[in-house]
């Protein structure tokens, strides 16, 4: 009997229990019979012994420069020793590592989580000329180093950029607790939920002013947030700062803990009021699917792609993120029309259960892996 194919996932950037990398891809491959190892940062929780995926830790660097220089060296040394059938990496800074690991008799997969060129161009800490140079340099390096690699795309629109890529979309895993959770046994609360990393480009400043727009409303953030940004958000909320609840200041919140928060209140809605950026205006947020999975209606920015999405699935309201009156009207509508609010949540949940879930993507991933490894 043949031994299982050995798969190694590599990341210097993402948390070892990142939802896409660990809970979706690694776990799905493990259940499909692959021998899966994850090379990632040291965990900030002591749970490795309870996890079914072998975790090879690398040092966690506080400096971005050190991480980008020393992290790949550490990853390469550890990955090379494993002599895997498949290396699957998740960060652009590991392109050279992937190139070094690629041999005649193995597969190397570059998992593209973002439109990195657009992402580089929206970095606020770099000047425009520097951003253009770095974007051009990255594009050239990617073209050279990724030539013999397989490309795994997390978003539909990335296919416009990477024609030969294979889409394995970042849809949510179905949560049984969400399916049976009853959102009608108690009144809706004046609470809005935001999950995921809290950043400027993900609307932190816009969300922070919601308690000023509607004085009854509190906003709960469940995700990693830099302490400096948290202080700025409290300043924006002024005398309503007590209406901002930020869980995850300078720390990662695990998937299980985020999912538990969905069930902890009768949230009015999940929010995603992002400022317009080229990157986010094109993509369907993973956050949408997670809100829908939990039966929450969505209040989001009225970007054409997002507006079309919530209208197609009848699961939320799209508003101008800079129009306070429009945001207030959306909140009032949901608060004053509980039956319609409930129906939006049910519509979203139905769409996730029937089509927008990880089960279909999981099968695509496994079938793709089986095809890639059958010749080796």
N, C-alpha and C positions, 0 to 999 in steps of 0.2 A: 504493500500500500504506500502510495506517495505521501511524503510529509507535506504539510500545508505550506503554501507560498508565504514567504516572509515579507511583510509590508512595514515600512518605517515612515511615519509622518514627522515632518520637521518644521519647527517654528522658533524664532527668537523673539518675536513680537507678541504673540498671543498667549493668553493665560493657558496653562495646561488643561483646564476644563472648559475651554472655549466651546460654546454650543455647537457650532458647525464642525469644528475639527474633532473634538472628543465625542460629544453626545450623538452626533449624526454620523459622520464619516467613519471614524475609528470603531465605534460600537457596531455599526451596520456591517462593516467588514469582518469584525470579530465574530458576529453571529453567523456570517456566511461561511465561516471556517478558515479565514485567513489568520496567520500568526502576526498580530499587530503590536508594534512598539511605537511609542510617541517620545520624541526628543523635544523637550520644551523647558521653559524656565522652571526653577524650583517652585514647588507649590507653596502658597502662603497658608495652607491648611494641612493638617495631618490626616489625610484621608487616602493616601496612596495604597495602603494595605487593603482597603475595601474595594478598590477599583479593579475591574477585570483587564484593563489595558496596561501593559508594562510601560512604566514611565522612566525614561532616562533623563535625569535633570541636568540642566546647564545653569551656569551662574546668572543671576538676575542683576542687570546693570542699571544703575540710576541715571547714568549719562547716556544720551542717545548716540553720541559718537562712539563711545566704548562698545555699546551694544552692537552697532553696525560694523565695527572693525573686529572686535574680539569674539563676539557671539558666533559669527559664521565659522571662525577657526575652530571653536569648541565643538560646534555642531558637526563640522566635517570630520573631525577626528573620531567622534563617537559613532557617526553614521557609517563611516568607511569600515570600521571594525565589525559591523553587523552583517556586511556583505549581503544585503537584502535583494529580493527579486524586484521589489517596487520601492522607489523613494518618492514620496509625495510631499512637496514643500509648499509653504503658505505665505512667504514674504518675499518681496522683490529683492531684498538684500541677500537672499540666499540663491540668487540666479547663478552666481559663479560656483557655489557649492554644488548645485544641481548639475552644472556642466561638468565639474570634476567627477561627480559620482556616476555619470552616464557611461555605461560600458556596452559592449555589443550584446551581452546576454542579460540585460536588465531593462526596466522601464523607469523613467523619471517623469513625474507629473508636476506641472506648475499650476497650483490652484490660485486662480486670480479672483481675489475677494473684492477688489475695487478697480475702478477706471483710474489707474495710477497717474496717467498723464494729466487728466483733469484735476485729480487730487493735488498734484504738485503745484499746478497753476493757481490753486486757491489757498496756498499756505500764506498766512499773514505775516509770518516772521521772516520772509525772504522778499527781497526787492524783485520787481518785474523782470529785469534783465537776468538776474541770477536764476529765477524760476524757469525762464525760457531755456537757459543753458542746461540746467539740470534735467528738464523734461526732454530736451533733444538728446542729451547724453544717455539718459535712461532708455529712451526708445531705441537708440542704436545698440546699446548693450543687450537689451532684451531680444532684439532681432538676431544678434549673433549667438548668444548663449542658449536661447530657447529653441534653436533651429531643430534639434533632434529630440525635443521633449514633447510630451502630450500636454495639452492645455485644458484645464478644468475651469469652467466659467460659472460663477455664482449668480450672475444676473443675465436676463434675456438680452438686454441691449449690448452687452459685451460682444455678442456675436457679430455686431456691425464692425467691431474693431479687430476681433480675432476670428477670422472666417473659418479656420480649421479647428477651432475649439469645440469641446463637448460641454453642453450645459448640464450642470447638476445644481439645480436651483436651491436656494436657501429657505425652503418652506419649513414650517414647524412640524415637530413630532406631535402626534395626537396625544393629548393629556386626558386620561380617563376621568380624572377629577373635574376637569372643565366640562366634560360632556354632561355629567350628572348634576353639576352645580345649578341650583335654582336661584335665579336673580329676581324672582318675583315674590319671595316670601317676606321680604322687608322693603320699605321704601328706598328709593335711590338716595344716595347721600350727596352732599355738596363737596365732592372730592373728585379730582381728576388724577389720572395715573399716567406717569411717563416711565418707561422701562428702557434700559440700555445705557450706554455711555452718555454722560452729560457734557456737551461741548458747545462752543459758540456756534459752529456750523450746523449743529443739531437743535438750534433754537433756544439755548439756555436763557438768553436775555429776554426773549419773547415770553417764554413760559413763566419766568420770574415775575412778570408784571400782571399776570392773570388775576391775582388777589386784589389788585388795584382796579382792574376792569370790572370785576364782580366781587364785591366785598364778602359775599357768603362763601365764596369758593376757596378751597385749599388745593394745593398741587403737591403730589407726592412723587418724588424722583427715586427710582430704585435702580441704581447703576453707578458705576465708578465716576466720581466727580472730583477734579482737582480742588484742593482746599481754597486756592486763590479765587477760582471761579465761583465756588460756593459763597465766599464772602461778598463777591461782586453781586451775586444774585440776591442775597439778603439786603444789600444796599439798594438795589432796584426796587424791591418790595416795600421799602421804607417802613412805615408803622404796621404793615401787614406781614412782616417777615415771619411771624409765628405761623402764618398760613403756608409757608414753604417747608416741606419735610424732605430733607435730602439724606437718603440712606446710601452710604457708599462713598463717603468723603475719603479720598486717597486710598480706596481699597476696592478690590474686585468683589462683585456679588455673584455667587454661584447660581446656576440655572435653577436648581431645586428651590433656592430661597426666593428667587424672583417669582417663580410659579406659585409659591405659597402666598405671596402678597396679592396676587390676582384674586384669591379667594378670601382675603382678610376683610374686605369692605364691599359694599354695594356701590362700586364706582359709577359715577355718571357717564364717564367716557375715558378712552385712552387718547392722549394728545400727541400730535407731531406737527407743531407749528414751526417749521424750519424757515429760515431766510432763503431766498432764491440763490442757489449755486448751480452751476452747470452739471455737476456730478449728481446731486440729489434730485434735481428736477427730472432726470431721465429714469430713475430707478424706482422699482416697487419696494418699499421698505420692508425688511423682515419684521419690523415692529408692527406693521399692519396685520400680518398674518397671525402674530402672537395675540394682539388685541382681539382679533376675530375669533381665534381659537378659544379664548376665554369668554366669548359672548359679549364683548364690549363694543359699543359704537365708537367710531373714530371721529375726532375733530382734527383736521389736517390743513396744510397750506393748499391753496387752490392752483397748484401747478397743473398744467393740462393732463399729464400722465396720472397724477394722483386724483384729480377731479374725476377723470374718466373711470378710474379704478373704483372709487367709492360709489359712484353712480351706477356702474355696471353691476356691482354686487349689492347695491342699496344698503350699505353698511355704515354710512357716516355722512358728515357734512364737511365740505371744503370751503375755506374762507381765506380772505386776504390776511396774511400773517401780520401786516402792518396796520390793519384797520380794526381799532379797538371796538367800535360799534358792531362790526360784523362778527367779531369773536363773541361779544356779549349776546348778540341775537342767537347765535348757535347754541350757547350755553343755556339761554332761556328756553329755547325751543325744546331741547332735550329734557330740561327740568320740568317744563309745563306740559309735556306730552309723553307721559311714562309708557303708554302702550306703543306709540311709534318708536320710542327709544328702545324698548324691549325687542320690537320687531327688527330694528336695525342690527341689534346684537345677535338675534337668532339667524338673520340672513347671513351675517358674516361667519358665524359658526358653521352653518350649513355648507357654505362655499369651501371652507377649510376641510370639513369632514369628507366632502365629496370629491374635491379636486386639488385644492391648494395645500397639500400636506406632504411630509417627508416620505411617506410610504412609496409614492410613485417615483420620487427622486432616488430613494434608496435602491430600488430595483434597477434603475438606470445605471447607478454607480456600480453595483455588483456585476451586472451584465457587461459593462464596459471593462471592468477589471478582468473578468473572465476571458474576454476577447484579447485583451492586451497581454495576458500572461500565458495564454494557451500555447504560444510558440516557444516558450522558454522552459 
